[in-house]
Amino acid sequence: MTLTIHRTGPAAVQDLGRPHRLAEGLSRGGAADRLALLEAAALLGLKTPVAGIEMALMGCEVTTDTATRIALTGATMQASLVGQPVEWNTCLTLAPGEVLKIGAARAGTYGYLVPAGGIQTTPVMGSVAAHLTAGIGRVLEPGDRLPAGKDPHPDAPPMVLKPEPRLTGGAIRLMPGPQTGLFDDDTRARFFATAFTRSRTGNRQGVRLDFDGAPFASGTGALASEIMQAGDVQMTGEGIPYVLLSECQTMGGYPRIGTVIPQDLPRVAQATPGTALTFTELTVEEADALWRPEADLLSTLRRAVQPLRRDPHDIPDLLSYQLIGGVIRGDETEA
C-alpha cells in the first residue's frame, strides 16, 4: 500500500523515536506530541502505536492506492474527504483515489495523520522517525510516495475519541532537576509566579519562553556539560528559559531549573506563539506518583473510544442507506 503526498506544509514521518541512544549523541526524537500517536493507535484499535505524518501548523493532501483507515489526532486542523468535512480526533476510511485534504491548524501546532498499518519507510537505527537536527530523514515534499502497512482491521467502524485538552497552554507541572538547587529561593519563587508566553522562537529542539521583567539568574559559573533530556527547562546565559523538546541536544552546560513531567510536555509542544504558560512545582515523589507507562495510557485510551455518529447532512449518499429495520401494520399500538 502507498500513500501519495500531493501537497504539504512542513511535515515529516514520525513514530515514538529512538530510545537509549544518548551514548551515541542522539536524543530520542520522534513525535513532538507522543500522546497523539497513542490516541491514533486507540482510534485504530492497535496494540502499539505506529508511524504517521507529523504536520506543523499546515496540513497536507494525500491519496492512497489501497483502502485503509486513517486516524487524525493532535492539533485540530481543517480537513475534508472528497469535499465533505471531516471531524478531527476520529478515524476514517480512505478509498483508492479519494483525496483527503488537511488545511491549517485551528488550535495547536502539530497534527498527525496515521494510517492503520503505519508508514513503513526504511528504518534507521530501529526507527522511521525523521530527526532533522541529526540529519536522519527529511521533510516531505509533493510527489512523495510513502509505503504503509496493511490495515489489520479494514472493516472496523469509524471511531471518535475526546482528547485530553492540551492545545491552549495553561499550567505546566515541573519536577526538580539536577541544578534546581543552584537557583536561590527568590528566583525559584519568581519563576513559578511568572506568566510566560510561548515565543516565536522555537522548533522541535525546544521553545523559548517570553516574559516581562529582568532575566533570571542562577548561582552558577561554568558548569560542566552533562546529559540533557526532553522536558528540561534550561536557563541560558542571558537568563531566558527554554523548554527542550524531542530533538533537543544530548549535552549542555546551561543550568536547568526543573523538568516538565512527561504528561505535560505535549502542552508545551502544542503551544502556538503567544500562548500563555505557567509552571507549578512538584516534588520528585509527587511526579513519580503521577507517572504512567505509555502502554497503560494506550489501554485507557482504547477503552475511551466510541463509535462515530455522523451528521446526516454530511453524508452525500444518505438515500442509498437502509434506514428502516422493519415495518408494522399500523394497528399494533391500538392492540
PyMOL commands that set and color helices and strands:
alter all, ss='L'
color gray80, all
select helices_A, chain A and resi 22-24+34-44+132-134+180-182+185-193+265-270+284-290+294-304+312-314+318-320
alter helices_A, ss='H'
color red, helices_A
select strands_A, chain A and resi 2-8+11-14+52-56+60-64+68-81+84-85+90-94+100-115+145-147+159-160+170-175+196-203+206-210+226-227+232-235+241-244+251-252+256-260+276-281+306-307
alter strands_A, ss='S'
color yellow, strands_A
deselect
rebuild
show_as cartoon
